[in-house]
Amino acid sequence: MTEAIAFLPPRQAVLSRRAEILDDLKELVPAGRLVEERNALVPFETDGFIAYRRRPLAVVLPETTAQVAAVMKYCHRYGIPVVPRGAGTSLSGGAIPQEDAVVLGLSAMTRIIEVDYANRCATVQAGVTNLAISDAVGADGYFYAPDPSSQLACTIGGNIAMNSGGAHCLKYGVTTNNLLGVKMVLVDGTVVDLGGKHLDAEGYDLLGLVCGSEGQLGIVTEATVRLLAKPEGARPVLFGFDSAEDAGSCVADVIGAGIIPVAIEFMDKPAIEICEAFAKAGYPLDVEALLIVEVEGSEAEMDAMLAAIVEIAKRHGVKIVRESQSANEAALIWKGRKSAFGATGRIADYICMDGTVPLSQLAYVLRKTSEIIDRYGLRVANVFHAGDGNMHPLILYNINDPEDAAKAEAAGMEILKLCVDAGGCLTGEHGVGIEKRDLMLHQFTQVDLDQQMAVRSAFDADWILNPSKVFPLEGRG
């Protein structure tokens, strides 16, 4: 399986100069910020997509934008590939390096530069974790809305690279909807500022282009993000159903009725059992599918919205409706959901898919996903952002069994094709990386990809930034 997805061949001219390159890089970053020993490079060989790994040429861990710019200027001058890295939580292989690449890690850039309540924004370095922003402003009644399950570890730089989402993005939007500006280092070391504290940037929407570009247009070193006032109240409610299709149809009807809760999360029975065993969240174990629906506002607003949702759920045979009765219960409900990936990792290796489908196709795609998994003789746990159709089937397998691993990867590719064929797309928030790269022609025509690659080339003509990712290796021109 480790060779099923190809990487570009290493540049021999770079490999042959490794010792010289290391000496030069030592002059560009502070002492201790260059990782070069083989054993010390092992943690940087892979990310959350653990089936693939490559040992990088070296790792630099700069502390400032100026240091990032110096490294980029040097690598651009000598044609050395650069792979940006946040916390390494990418589930699509976006931060996996290659043998001739310098990994540019931003984990040392952890400063919250400014909190500006008057303009409802904060400016942070790219290595600040997602949750750290909300922690910094929570006591003053504010929060940062995007909340990936890995928010305790994942960084803002990585969130911008992949346009990350999260459970509460149904109402508040994903990263691009909460990003006001960035400071970015271009491939030649030039530093540019895009956007700012104002609501909308002048000229072309370059900020929108950068968000989700997977580190191929430049290195984001600082971000200005939107802060929101905390709601008056919030209440998660559990809805249990006798089938995954009933739960999926309920979600489509809730959104179709114009009701937008803060979050609608889905778990099937395997996921319920895995998460309950780990978090003891009080999930019902006698249902086939579970929705976590959270509403917010005043007590009257929450009561009215829940009443409308319950009526729709009854039309789909809801078996259990259980409201959280305390802040502790609410925290446990979300602990179970946000622990899903880690809890699953305790019982098996898994590949997590990220296709997104129209809500009207949710029940159909869930059914077809089960058929695909059964055909390969595998197991799956479905846990995902149902409100926006962002599917996350966790395909369970044994990574030490090459045949089992190959089956899991093949099943995952079929599921992603299914999502596209149902009117959806390959990725909702995890990015393309290497995982979905070779499926890009299933969603786009070659003309589409040629246009996208032309934009990429305008920023990085020699393709040294994250070069093996996103675009199929064949047909690059």
Secondary structure by P-SEA (a helix, b strand, c coil): cccccccccccaaaaaaaaaaaaaaaaccccccccccccccccccccccccbbbbccbbbbbccaaaaaaaaaaaaaabbbbbbbcccccccccccccccbbbbcccccccccccccccccccccccccccccccccccccccccccccccccccaaaaaaaccccccccccccccccccccccccccbbbbbccccccccccccccccccccccccccccbbbbbbbccccbbbbbbbbbccaaaaaaaaaaaaaacccccbbbbbcaaaaaaaaacccccccccccbbbbccccccaaaaaaaaaaaaaaaaaaccccccccccaaaaaaaaaaaaaaaaaaaacbbbbbbbbbbcccaaaaaaaaaaaaaaaacbbbbbbccccccccccccccccccaaaaaaaaaaaaaaaaaaaaacccccccccccccccccccccccaaaaaaaaaaaaaacccccccccccccccccc
